[in-house]
Amino acid sequence: MNAMDHYIAVQEKAEGIIGKFFYYSTSNILIERTKFIQVGQSFGLPKFKPTKESKSGAYRSATTAIKDRIQIKDGNGTHIYRIYCRDNKKEDATHIYRELVKETLNSRTNEYMKLANIIFDKENEIVYCDNEVYDADVDVQEYCRRAVELYGRLCTCYTTSHVESVIQDQLDRMQASKISIHGNLYFIPNPYLSQLNLLEDYIDAISKYNLNGGLVMSNSMFVVDDERQRQKMTDEFYANYKRDIEFYQNRVQHFIDSGCNSNAVISRWLEKIEALQQKKQVYEDVLKRQLDDLNHEYSLLQMQAEELQVRNREKVLDGQTYLDAA
């Protein structure tokens, strides 16, 4: 793990740069969906909205957000309670069930008490509460009201995870390399700096529509072109490249073992594998060196991809032979 001050960067344009450090913060975001989509479209982003927007997902997010810690003092001392939601039974065809829980923190064994059911009606797409119990220390109705209200807001708004999925898509398109420092810190190679300017302007634009009080910001710094920095970025590239290859190998092997025959899925992953090679070429140009240490691992990944293609082609031919015979 490297400390940030081990890297050399400059704030103003200088001769001989290899790229930029880019970092951003997107904590506690809530943005109206229509406004978020409009901003993304106005910037011409290829991906300007998340792919999943289910009402059941909004229900789970709303109930998960119900978290509190209560401290009560009385004649018997100080009592500490945790309030949160958890699953209480499997969902059925029409409902999803979670329960509001009061956990009493004790020195030996914690005690748990169910305060209410918070239920999602799949057919009518509404959230309601049931089986509420009275508790002298907890306002049960207030927590239920809060869950229902937050569900309503999440049905019309995007949250931090949604926003980050769009930002991450842009970073992937810029061949960004994650820096091994805690937080959202990336190296953006020189050929993509104009796209980075667009991303920074985009993050600044969506920050103006955040309905919550979280920090939404970004910044970047030029990285000088010298041997020390090229070596550090080479190390970071290899760390990311190895993780990507291992992840892709596991996914492709899963498709092979499960007999995946979806042309769309196979084509998408073949494109992702090809993009790895393109990313390597970009970094070789920027860092002025051959990055061949993981060629063997990449060759194994290509062999897996070829096997997936062959198996899928054989299934298509077998299906066509069956249709011809029929």
Disulfide bonds with the S-S distance in Angstrom:
none
